[in-house]
Amino acid sequence: MIEISKNARQTRKVILDSFVATGRAPNVGDVMAALDMSRRAVLEAFREISLIDTFWVEKGTENIRILSPFADLTTPYRVTVAGEQKWYAVCGIEALAFSVFFPDQTVQIDSFCRDCGEPMRLRMKDGSVLEQAPDRIVAHLGVPVARWFDDLPFA
C-alpha cells in the first residue's frame, strides 16, 4: 500500500471539495491559499496524489483536469445533481461514484451510446439506481485498463 503525506491528503480533499461545490478543479493558487502551502509543496502533493488516484494535470501546465470521478473538462458524461448540471464524470463507470459525494440527493447521469448514439440516462440516490433508460445499459471498456493513462482524458 502506498502511503501519502498529510499535505497530499489535505490537497486531495481541497480538490474534491472544489469539484463538489463548483463543478471545477481549483487552481494551484487556490490550493496554496486554502492550505497555506508553497507552490512546490502543492506540486509535490499533486505528484503523490497521482500515485494513488486517477489524477491528471494537463501536460505542460499546472491545470488539474481529472481527479476521479470528476473531470474539469467536458466529457460525454454530464452529471446533474438536484436539478443543477455543472459536473462531468471521467467515464461512465466513474459516473456511478457521484452519488457518494452528494448524499440524500438525486444524481442524474446523461450520456449516449458510443456505438449507436442513442441517449442514455441513469438516476441514482445514495448508490441505488432509481431509474435508467434504456432498460439495459452495458459498459464497454474500449481501451485496456493497463493503457488508460496513455490517453487521458480520452481513454
VOZATOR-140714 format. One record per residue: residue number from 1; residue in three letters; chain; x negated, z, y negated of N, C-alpha, C in turn. Coordinates in Angstrom, 1 decimal. Layout:
+-----+-----+-------+--------+--------+--------+--------+--------+--------+--------+--------+--------+
!   n ! res ! chain !   n.xx !   n.zz !   n.yy !  ca.xx !  ca.zz !  ca.yy !   c.xx !   c.zz !   c.yy !
+-----+-----+-------+--------+--------+--------+--------+--------+--------+--------+--------+--------+
! NUM ! ALA !     A !      X !      Z !      Y !      X !      Z !      Y !      X !      Z !      Y !
...
+-----+-----+-------+--------+--------+--------+--------+--------+--------+--------+--------+--------+
# end
This chain:
+-----+-----+-------+--------+--------+--------+--------+--------+--------+--------+--------+--------+
!   n ! res ! chain !   n.xx !   n.zz !   n.yy !  ca.xx !  ca.zz !  ca.yy !   c.xx !   c.zz !   c.yy !
+-----+-----+-------+--------+--------+--------+--------+--------+--------+--------+--------+--------+
!   1 ! MET !     A !   -0.8 !    0.0 !    1.2 !    0.0 !    0.0 !    0.0 !   -0.9 !    0.0 !   -1.2 !
!   2 ! ILE !     A !   -0.5 !   -0.8 !   -2.2 !   -1.3 !   -0.9 !   -3.4 !   -0.8 !    0.1 !   -4.4 !
!   3 ! GLU !     A !   -1.7 !    0.9 !   -5.0 !   -1.3 !    1.9 !   -6.0 !   -1.6 !    1.3 !   -7.3 !
!   4 ! ILE !     A !   -0.7 !    1.6 !   -8.3 !   -0.9 !    1.1 !   -9.6 !   -0.9 !    2.3 !  -10.6 !
!   5 ! SER !     A !   -1.5 !    2.1 !  -11.7 !   -1.7 !    3.2 !  -12.7 !   -0.4 !    3.6 !  -13.3 !
!   6 ! LYS !     A !   -0.4 !    4.8 !  -14.0 !    0.8 !    5.2 !  -14.7 !    1.1 !    4.2 !  -15.8 !
!   7 ! ASN !     A !    0.0 !    3.7 !  -16.5 !    0.3 !    2.7 !  -17.6 !    1.0 !    1.5 !  -17.0 !
!   8 ! ALA !     A !    0.6 !    1.0 !  -15.9 !    1.3 !   -0.1 !  -15.3 !    2.7 !    0.2 !  -14.9 !
!   9 ! ARG !     A !    3.0 !    1.3 !  -14.4 !    4.4 !    1.7 !  -14.1 !    5.2 !    1.8 !  -15.4 !
!  10 ! GLN !     A !    4.7 !    2.4 !  -16.4 !    5.4 !    2.5 !  -17.7 !    5.6 !    1.1 !  -18.3 !
!  11 ! THR !     A !    4.6 !    0.3 !  -18.2 !    4.7 !   -1.1 !  -18.8 !    5.8 !   -1.8 !  -18.0 !
!  12 ! ARG !     A !    5.8 !   -1.7 !  -16.7 !    6.8 !   -2.4 !  -15.9 !    8.2 !   -1.9 !  -16.3 !
!  13 ! LYS !     A !    8.4 !   -0.6 !  -16.6 !    9.7 !   -0.1 !  -17.0 !   10.1 !   -0.6 !  -18.3 !
!  14 ! VAL !     A !    9.1 !   -0.7 !  -19.3 !    9.5 !   -1.2 !  -20.6 !    9.9 !   -2.7 !  -20.5 !
!  15 ! ILE !     A !    9.2 !   -3.5 !  -19.7 !    9.6 !   -4.9 !  -19.5 !   11.0 !   -5.0 !  -18.9 !
!  16 ! LEU !     A !   11.3 !   -4.2 !  -17.8 !   12.6 !   -4.3 !  -17.2 !   13.7 !   -3.8 !  -18.1 !
!  17 ! ASP !     A !   13.4 !   -2.7 !  -18.9 !   14.4 !   -2.2 !  -19.8 !   14.7 !   -3.2 !  -20.9 !
!  18 ! SER !     A !   13.7 !   -4.0 !  -21.3 !   14.0 !   -5.0 !  -22.3 !   14.8 !   -6.1 !  -21.7 !
!  19 ! PHE !     A !   14.5 !   -6.6 !  -20.5 !   15.3 !   -7.6 !  -19.9 !   16.8 !   -7.1 !  -19.7 !
!  20 ! VAL !     A !   17.0 !   -5.9 !  -19.3 !   18.4 !   -5.4 !  -19.1 !   19.1 !   -5.4 !  -20.5 !
!  21 ! ALA !     A !   18.4 !   -4.9 !  -21.5 !   19.1 !   -4.7 !  -22.8 !   19.3 !   -6.0 !  -23.5 !
!  22 ! THR !     A !   18.4 !   -6.9 !  -23.4 !   18.4 !   -8.1 !  -24.3 !   18.4 !   -9.5 !  -23.6 !
!  23 ! GLY !     A !   18.1 !   -9.4 !  -22.3 !   18.0 !  -10.7 !  -21.5 !   16.7 !  -11.3 !  -21.7 !
!  24 ! ARG !     A !   15.8 !  -10.7 !  -22.5 !   14.5 !  -11.3 !  -22.8 !   13.3 !  -10.3 !  -22.5 !
!  25 ! ALA !     A !   12.2 !  -10.9 !  -22.2 !   11.0 !  -10.0 !  -22.0 !   10.4 !   -9.6 !  -23.3 !
!  26 ! PRO !     A !    9.8 !   -8.4 !  -23.4 !    9.2 !   -8.0 !  -24.7 !    7.9 !   -8.8 !  -24.8 !
!  27 ! ASN !     A !    7.3 !   -8.9 !  -26.0 !    6.0 !   -9.5 !  -26.1 !    5.0 !   -8.4 !  -26.0 !
!  28 ! VAL !     A !    3.7 !   -8.8 !  -26.0 !    2.6 !   -7.8 !  -25.8 !    2.7 !   -6.7 !  -26.9 !
!  29 ! GLY !     A !    2.9 !   -7.1 !  -28.2 !    3.0 !   -6.2 !  -29.3 !    4.1 !   -5.2 !  -29.1 !
!  30 ! ASP !     A !    5.3 !   -5.6 !  -28.6 !    6.4 !   -4.7 !  -28.3 !    6.0 !   -3.6 !  -27.3 !
!  31 ! VAL !     A !    5.3 !   -4.1 !  -26.2 !    4.8 !   -3.1 !  -25.2 !    3.8 !   -2.2 !  -25.8 !
!  32 ! MET !     A !    2.9 !   -2.7 !  -26.6 !    1.8 !   -1.9 !  -27.2 !    2.5 !   -0.8 !  -28.1 !
!  33 ! ALA !     A !    3.5 !   -1.2 !  -28.8 !    4.2 !   -0.2 !  -29.7 !    5.0 !    0.8 !  -28.9 !
!  34 ! ALA !     A !    5.7 !    0.3 !  -27.9 !    6.5 !    1.3 !  -27.1 !    5.7 !    2.3 !  -26.4 !
!  35 ! LEU !     A !    4.5 !    2.0 !  -26.0 !    3.7 !    2.9 !  -25.2 !    2.5 !    3.4 !  -25.9 !
!  36 ! ASP !     A !    2.3 !    3.0 !  -27.1 !    1.1 !    3.4 !  -27.9 !   -0.2 !    3.0 !  -27.1 !
!  37 ! MET !     A !   -0.2 !    1.8 !  -26.6 !   -1.4 !    1.3 !  -25.8 !   -2.1 !    0.2 !  -26.5 !
!  38 ! SER !     A !   -3.3 !    0.0 !  -26.2 !   -4.1 !   -1.1 !  -26.8 !   -3.7 !   -2.4 !  -26.1 !
!  39 ! ARG !     A !   -4.0 !   -3.6 !  -26.7 !   -3.8 !   -4.9 !  -26.1 !   -4.5 !   -4.9 !  -24.8 !
!  40 ! ARG !     A !   -5.7 !   -4.5 !  -24.7 !   -6.5 !   -4.5 !  -23.5 !   -5.8 !   -3.7 !  -22.4 !
!  41 ! ALA !     A !   -5.3 !   -2.6 !  -22.7 !   -4.6 !   -1.7 !  -21.7 !   -3.3 !   -2.4 !  -21.2 !
!  42 ! VAL !     A !   -2.6 !   -3.0 !  -22.1 !   -1.3 !   -3.7 !  -21.7 !   -1.7 !   -4.9 !  -20.8 !
!  43 ! LEU !     A !   -2.7 !   -5.7 !  -21.2 !   -3.0 !   -6.8 !  -20.3 !   -3.6 !   -6.3 !  -19.0 !
!  44 ! GLU !     A !   -4.2 !   -5.2 !  -18.9 !   -4.7 !   -4.6 !  -17.6 !   -3.4 !   -4.2 !  -16.8 !
!  45 ! ALA !     A !   -2.4 !   -3.6 !  -17.5 !   -1.2 !   -3.3 !  -16.8 !   -0.5 !   -4.5 !  -16.3 !
!  46 ! PHE !     A !   -0.5 !   -5.6 !  -17.0 !    0.1 !   -6.9 !  -16.5 !   -0.6 !   -7.3 !  -15.2 !
!  47 ! ARG !     A !   -2.0 !   -7.2 !  -15.2 !   -2.7 !   -7.6 !  -14.0 !   -2.3 !   -6.7 !  -12.8 !
!  48 ! GLU !     A !   -2.1 !   -5.4 !  -13.0 !   -1.7 !   -4.5 !  -12.0 !   -0.3 !   -4.8 !  -11.5 !
!  49 ! ILE !     A !    0.6 !   -5.1 !  -12.4 !    2.0 !   -5.4 !  -12.0 !    2.0 !   -6.7 !  -11.2 !
!  50 ! SER !     A !    1.2 !   -7.6 !  -11.5 !    1.2 !   -8.9 !  -10.7 !    0.7 !   -8.6 !   -9.3 !
!  51 ! LEU !     A !    0.1 !   -7.5 !   -9.0 !   -0.3 !   -7.2 !   -7.6 !    0.8 !   -6.7 !   -6.8 !
!  52 ! ILE !     A !    1.9 !   -6.2 !   -7.4 !    2.9 !   -5.5 !   -6.6 !    4.3 !   -6.2 !   -6.8 !
!  53 ! ASP !     A !    4.4 !   -7.2 !   -7.7 !    5.7 !   -7.7 !   -8.0 !    5.6 !   -9.2 !   -8.3 !
!  54 ! THR !     A !    6.8 !   -9.9 !   -8.3 !    6.8 !  -11.3 !   -8.8 !    6.8 !  -11.2 !  -10.3 !
!  55 ! PHE !     A !    5.7 !  -11.4 !  -10.8 !    5.4 !  -11.3 !  -12.3 !    4.6 !  -12.5 !  -12.7 !
!  56 ! TRP !     A !    5.1 !  -13.2 !  -13.7 !    4.4 !  -14.4 !  -14.2 !    4.2 !  -14.3 !  -15.7 !
!  57 ! VAL !     A !    3.0 !  -14.4 !  -16.1 !    2.7 !  -14.6 !  -17.5 !    2.3 !  -16.1 !  -17.7 !
!  58 ! GLU !     A !    2.9 !  -16.8 !  -18.6 !    2.6 !  -18.2 !  -18.8 !    1.1 !  -18.4 !  -19.0 !
!  59 ! LYS !     A !    0.6 !  -19.4 !  -18.2 !   -0.8 !  -19.7 !  -18.2 !   -1.3 !  -20.0 !  -19.6 !
!  60 ! GLY !     A !   -2.4 !  -19.4 !  -20.0 !   -3.0 !  -19.7 !  -21.4 !   -2.3 !  -18.9 !  -22.5 !
!  61 ! THR !     A !   -1.3 !  -18.0 !  -22.1 !   -0.6 !  -17.2 !  -23.1 !   -0.6 !  -15.8 !  -22.7 !
!  62 ! GLU !     A !    0.1 !  -15.0 !  -23.5 !    0.4 !  -13.6 !  -23.1 !    1.9 !  -13.4 !  -22.9 !
!  63 ! ASN !     A !    2.7 !  -14.5 !  -22.8 !    4.1 !  -14.5 !  -22.7 !    4.6 !  -14.3 !  -21.3 !
!  64 ! ILE !     A !    5.4 !  -13.2 !  -21.2 !    6.0 !  -12.9 !  -19.9 !    7.1 !  -13.8 !  -19.7 !
!  65 ! ARG !     A !    7.2 !  -14.5 !  -18.5 !    8.2 !  -15.4 !  -18.2 !    9.1 !  -14.9 !  -17.0 !
!  66 ! ILE !     A !    8.5 !  -14.1 !  -16.1 !    9.2 !  -13.6 !  -15.0 !    8.8 !  -12.2 !  -14.7 !
!  67 ! LEU !     A !    9.7 !  -11.3 !  -14.5 !    9.5 !  -10.0 !  -13.8 !   10.7 !   -9.9 !  -12.9 !
!  68 ! SER !     A !   10.5 !  -10.1 !  -11.6 !   11.6 !  -10.2 !  -10.7 !   12.6 !   -9.0 !  -10.8 !
!  69 ! PRO !     A !   13.9 !   -9.3 !  -10.9 !   14.6 !  -10.6 !  -10.7 !   14.9 !  -11.4 !  -11.9 !
!  70 ! PHE !     A !   14.3 !  -10.9 !  -13.1 !   14.6 !  -11.5 !  -14.4 !   13.7 !  -12.7 !  -14.7 !
!  71 ! ALA !     A !   14.3 !  -13.7 !  -15.4 !   13.5 !  -14.8 !  -15.9 !   13.7 !  -14.9 !  -17.4 !
!  72 ! ASP !     A !   12.6 !  -15.1 !  -18.1 !   12.7 !  -15.2 !  -19.6 !   12.6 !  -16.7 !  -19.9 !
!  73 ! LEU !     A !   13.4 !  -17.5 !  -19.2 !   13.5 !  -18.9 !  -19.4 !   14.8 !  -19.3 !  -18.7 !
!  74 ! THR !     A !   15.3 !  -20.5 !  -19.1 !   16.5 !  -21.0 !  -18.5 !   16.2 !  -21.4 !  -17.1 !
!  75 ! THR !     A !   17.0 !  -20.9 !  -16.1 !   16.9 !  -21.3 !  -14.7 !   18.3 !  -21.8 !  -14.3 !
!  76 ! PRO !     A !   18.5 !  -22.3 !  -13.1 !   19.8 !  -22.7 !  -12.6 !   20.7 !  -21.5 !  -12.3 !
!  77 ! TYR !     A !   20.2 !  -20.3 !  -12.5 !   20.9 !  -19.1 !  -12.0 !   21.3 !  -18.2 !  -13.3 !
!  78 ! ARG !     A !   22.4 !  -18.6 !  -13.9 !   23.0 !  -17.9 !  -15.0 !   23.6 !  -16.6 !  -14.6 !
!  79 ! VAL !     A !   23.3 !  -15.5 !  -15.2 !   23.9 !  -14.2 !  -14.9 !   24.7 !  -13.7 !  -16.1 !
!  80 ! THR !     A !   25.9 !  -13.3 !  -15.8 !   26.9 !  -12.8 !  -16.8 !   27.2 !  -11.3 !  -16.3 !
!  81 ! VAL !     A !   27.1 !  -10.4 !  -17.3 !   27.4 !   -9.0 !  -17.0 !   28.5 !   -8.6 !  -18.0 !
!  82 ! ALA !     A !   29.6 !   -8.1 !  -17.4 !   30.7 !   -7.6 !  -18.2 !   31.2 !   -8.7 !  -19.2 !
!  83 ! GLY !     A !   31.2 !   -9.9 !  -18.8 !   31.6 !  -11.0 !  -19.7 !   30.6 !  -11.5 !  -20.6 !
!  84 ! GLU !     A !   29.4 !  -11.0 !  -20.6 !   28.3 !  -11.5 !  -21.6 !   27.2 !  -12.2 !  -20.8 !
!  85 ! GLN !     A !   26.9 !  -13.4 !  -21.1 !   25.9 !  -14.2 !  -20.4 !   24.6 !  -14.2 !  -21.3 !
!  86 ! LYS !     A !   23.6 !  -13.5 !  -20.9 !   22.3 !  -13.6 !  -21.6 !   21.1 !  -13.5 !  -20.7 !
!  87 ! TRP !     A !   21.4 !  -13.5 !  -19.4 !   20.3 !  -13.3 !  -18.4 !   20.2 !  -14.5 !  -17.5 !
!  88 ! TYR !     A !   19.0 !  -14.7 !  -17.0 !   18.8 !  -15.7 !  -16.0 !   18.0 !  -15.1 !  -14.8 !
!  89 ! ALA !     A !   18.3 !  -15.5 !  -13.6 !   17.6 !  -15.0 !  -12.4 !   16.5 !  -15.9 !  -12.0 !
!  90 ! VAL !     A !   15.5 !  -15.4 !  -11.4 !   14.3 !  -16.1 !  -10.9 !   14.8 !  -17.2 !   -9.9 !
!  91 ! CYS !     A !   15.7 !  -16.8 !   -9.0 !   16.2 !  -17.7 !   -8.0 !   17.5 !  -17.1 !   -7.5 !
!  92 ! GLY !     A !   18.2 !  -17.8 !   -6.6 !   19.5 !  -17.4 !   -6.1 !   19.4 !  -16.1 !   -5.3 !
!  93 ! ILE !     A !   18.3 !  -15.9 !   -4.6 !   18.2 !  -14.7 !   -3.8 !   17.9 !  -13.5 !   -4.7 !
!  94 ! GLU !     A !   17.0 !  -13.7 !   -5.7 !   16.7 !  -12.7 !   -6.6 !   18.0 !  -12.3 !   -7.5 !
!  95 ! ALA !     A !   18.8 !  -13.3 !   -7.7 !   20.1 !  -13.0 !   -8.5 !   20.9 !  -11.9 !   -7.8 !
!  96 ! LEU !     A !   20.8 !  -11.8 !   -6.5 !   21.6 !  -10.8 !   -5.8 !   21.2 !   -9.3 !   -6.2 !
!  97 ! ALA !     A !   20.0 !   -9.2 !   -6.8 !   19.5 !   -7.9 !   -7.2 !   20.0 !   -7.4 !   -8.5 !
!  98 ! PHE !     A !   20.6 !   -8.3 !   -9.3 !   21.1 !   -7.9 !  -10.6 !   22.0 !   -6.7 !  -10.6 !
!  99 ! SER !     A !   22.9 !   -6.7 !   -9.7 !   23.9 !   -5.6 !   -9.7 !   23.3 !   -4.2 !   -9.6 !
! 100 ! VAL !     A !   22.1 !   -4.1 !   -9.1 !   21.3 !   -2.8 !   -9.1 !   21.0 !   -2.4 !  -10.5 !
! 101 ! PHE !     A !   20.7 !   -3.3 !  -11.4 !   20.4 !   -3.0 !  -12.8 !   21.6 !   -2.7 !  -13.7 !
! 102 ! PHE !     A !   22.8 !   -3.0 !  -13.2 !   24.0 !   -2.9 !  -14.0 !   25.0 !   -2.1 !  -13.2 !
! 103 ! PRO !     A !   24.8 !   -0.8 !  -12.9 !   25.8 !   -0.1 !  -12.1 !   27.1 !    0.0 !  -12.7 !
! 104 ! ASP !     A !   28.1 !    0.0 !  -11.9 !   29.6 !    0.1 !  -12.3 !   30.0 !   -1.1 !  -13.1 !
! 105 ! GLN !     A !   29.2 !   -2.2 !  -13.2 !   29.6 !   -3.4 !  -14.0 !   29.7 !   -4.6 !  -13.1 !
! 106 ! THR !     A !   30.6 !   -5.5 !  -13.4 !   30.7 !   -6.8 !  -12.7 !   29.6 !   -7.7 !  -13.1 !
! 107 ! VAL !     A !   28.9 !   -8.2 !  -12.1 !   27.8 !   -9.2 !  -12.4 !   28.3 !  -10.5 !  -11.8 !
! 108 ! GLN !     A !   28.2 !  -11.6 !  -12.6 !   28.6 !  -12.9 !  -12.1 !   27.4 !  -13.8 !  -12.1 !
! 109 ! ILE !     A !   27.2 !  -14.5 !  -11.0 !   26.1 !  -15.5 !  -10.9 !   26.7 !  -16.8 !  -10.8 !
! 110 ! ASP !     A !   26.3 !  -17.7 !  -11.7 !   26.8 !  -19.1 !  -11.7 !   25.6 !  -20.0 !  -11.5 !
! 111 ! SER !     A !   25.8 !  -20.9 !  -10.6 !   24.7 !  -21.9 !  -10.3 !   25.4 !  -23.2 !   -9.8 !
! 112 ! PHE !     A !   24.6 !  -24.0 !   -9.1 !   25.1 !  -25.2 !   -8.4 !   24.3 !  -25.4 !   -7.2 !
! 113 ! CYS !     A !   24.9 !  -26.2 !   -6.3 !   24.2 !  -26.6 !   -5.1 !   23.1 !  -27.5 !   -5.4 !
! 114 ! ARG !     A !   21.9 !  -27.2 !   -5.0 !   20.8 !  -28.1 !   -5.4 !   20.8 !  -29.4 !   -4.6 !
! 115 ! ASP !     A !   21.7 !  -29.5 !   -3.6 !   21.8 !  -30.7 !   -2.8 !   22.9 !  -31.6 !   -3.3 !
! 116 ! CYS !     A !   24.1 !  -31.1 !   -3.5 !   25.2 !  -31.9 !   -3.8 !   25.7 !  -31.7 !   -5.3 !
! 117 ! GLY !     A !   25.2 !  -30.7 !   -6.0 !   25.6 !  -30.5 !   -7.4 !   26.9 !  -29.7 !   -7.6 !
! 118 ! GLU !     A !   27.5 !  -29.3 !   -6.5 !   28.8 !  -28.6 !   -6.7 !   28.5 !  -27.2 !   -7.3 !
! 119 ! PRO !     A !   29.4 !  -26.7 !   -8.1 !   29.2 !  -25.4 !   -8.7 !   29.4 !  -24.3 !   -7.7 !
! 120 ! MET !     A !   28.7 !  -23.2 !   -7.9 !   28.7 !  -22.0 !   -7.1 !   28.9 !  -20.8 !   -8.0 !
! 121 ! ARG !     A !   29.7 !  -19.9 !   -7.6 !   29.9 !  -18.6 !   -8.3 !   29.9 !  -17.5 !   -7.3 !
! 122 ! LEU !     A !   29.3 !  -16.4 !   -7.7 !   29.3 !  -15.1 !   -7.0 !   29.5 !  -14.0 !   -7.9 !
! 123 ! ARG !     A !   30.5 !  -13.2 !   -7.6 !   30.8 !  -12.0 !   -8.5 !   30.5 !  -10.8 !   -7.6 !
! 124 ! MET !     A !   29.7 !   -9.8 !   -8.2 !   29.3 !   -8.6 !   -7.4 !   29.5 !   -7.4 !   -8.3 !
! 125 ! LYS !     A !   29.6 !   -6.3 !   -7.6 !   29.6 !   -5.0 !   -8.3 !   29.0 !   -4.0 !   -7.4 !
! 126 ! ASP !     A !   28.0 !   -3.3 !   -7.9 !   27.3 !   -2.2 !   -7.1 !   26.8 !   -2.7 !   -5.8 !
! 127 ! GLY !     A !   26.4 !   -4.0 !   -5.7 !   25.8 !   -4.5 !   -4.5 !   26.8 !   -5.1 !   -3.5 !
! 128 ! SER !     A !   28.1 !   -5.0 !   -3.9 !   29.1 !   -5.6 !   -3.0 !   29.7 !   -6.9 !   -3.6 !
! 129 ! VAL !     A !   29.9 !   -7.9 !   -2.7 !   30.5 !   -9.1 !   -3.2 !   32.0 !   -9.0 !   -3.4 !
! 130 ! LEU !     A !   32.4 !   -9.3 !   -4.6 !   33.8 !   -9.2 !   -5.0 !   34.5 !  -10.6 !   -4.8 !
! 131 ! GLU !     A !   33.8 !  -11.6 !   -5.0 !   34.3 !  -13.0 !   -5.0 !   33.2 !  -14.0 !   -4.9 !
! 132 ! GLN !     A !   33.5 !  -15.1 !   -4.2 !   32.5 !  -16.1 !   -4.1 !   33.2 !  -17.5 !   -4.0 !
! 133 ! ALA !     A !   32.6 !  -18.5 !   -4.6 !   33.1 !  -19.8 !   -4.4 !   31.9 !  -20.8 !   -4.4 !
! 134 ! PRO !     A !   31.8 !  -21.6 !   -3.4 !   32.8 !  -21.8 !   -2.3 !   32.8 !  -20.6 !   -1.4 !
! 135 ! ASP !     A !   33.6 !  -20.7 !   -0.4 !   33.8 !  -19.6 !    0.6 !   32.5 !  -19.4 !    1.4 !
! 136 ! ARG !     A !   31.7 !  -20.4 !    1.5 !   30.4 !  -20.2 !    2.3 !   29.3 !  -20.7 !    1.4 !
! 137 ! ILE !     A !   28.3 !  -19.8 !    1.2 !   27.2 !  -20.1 !    0.4 !   25.9 !  -19.9 !    1.3 !
! 138 ! VAL !     A !   25.1 !  -20.9 !    1.3 !   23.9 !  -20.8 !    2.1 !   22.6 !  -20.9 !    1.2 !
! 139 ! ALA !     A !   21.7 !  -20.1 !    1.4 !   20.4 !  -20.1 !    0.7 !   19.4 !  -21.0 !    1.4 !
! 140 ! HIS !     A !   18.7 !  -21.8 !    0.7 !   17.7 !  -22.7 !    1.2 !   16.4 !  -22.5 !    0.5 !
! 141 ! LEU !     A !   15.4 !  -22.2 !    1.2 !   14.0 !  -22.0 !    0.6 !   13.3 !  -23.3 !    0.6 !
! 142 ! GLY !     A !   13.2 !  -24.0 !   -0.5 !   12.6 !  -25.3 !   -0.5 !   11.1 !  -25.3 !   -0.5 !
! 143 ! VAL !     A !   10.5 !  -24.2 !   -0.7 !    9.0 !  -24.0 !   -0.7 !    8.7 !  -22.9 !    0.3 !
! 144 ! PRO !     A !    7.7 !  -23.0 !    1.1 !    7.3 !  -21.9 !    2.0 !    7.0 !  -20.7 !    1.1 !
! 145 ! VAL !     A !    7.4 !  -19.5 !    1.6 !    7.2 !  -18.3 !    0.8 !    5.7 !  -18.1 !    0.4 !
! 146 ! ALA !     A !    4.8 !  -18.5 !    1.3 !    3.4 !  -18.3 !    1.0 !    2.9 !  -19.2 !   -0.2 !
! 147 ! ARG !     A !    3.7 !  -20.2 !   -0.6 !    3.4 !  -21.0 !   -1.7 !    4.2 !  -20.8 !   -3.0 !
! 148 ! TRP !     A !    5.0 !  -19.8 !   -3.0 !    5.9 !  -19.6 !   -4.2 !    5.1 !  -19.5 !   -5.5 !
! 149 ! PHE !     A !    4.0 !  -18.8 !   -5.4 !    3.2 !  -18.6 !   -6.7 !    2.5 !  -19.8 !   -7.1 !
! 150 ! ASP !     A !    2.4 !  -20.9 !   -6.3 !    1.7 !  -22.1 !   -6.6 !    2.4 !  -22.9 !   -7.8 !
! 151 ! ASP !     A !    3.8 !  -22.7 !   -7.9 !    4.5 !  -23.5 !   -8.8 !    5.6 !  -22.6 !   -9.6 !
! 152 ! LEU !     A !    5.2 !  -21.4 !   -9.9 !    6.2 !  -20.6 !  -10.7 !    6.4 !  -21.3 !  -12.0 !
! 153 ! PRO !     A !    7.6 !  -21.3 !  -12.6 !    8.8 !  -20.8 !  -12.1 !    9.7 !  -21.7 !  -11.3 !
! 154 ! PHE !     A !    9.1 !  -22.8 !  -10.7 !    9.9 !  -23.8 !  -10.1 !    9.9 !  -23.8 !   -8.6 !
! 155 ! ALA !     A !    9.3 !  -22.8 !   -8.0 !    9.3 !  -22.7 !   -6.5 !   10.7 !  -22.5 !   -6.0 !
+-----+-----+-------+--------+--------+--------+--------+--------+--------+--------+--------+--------+
# end
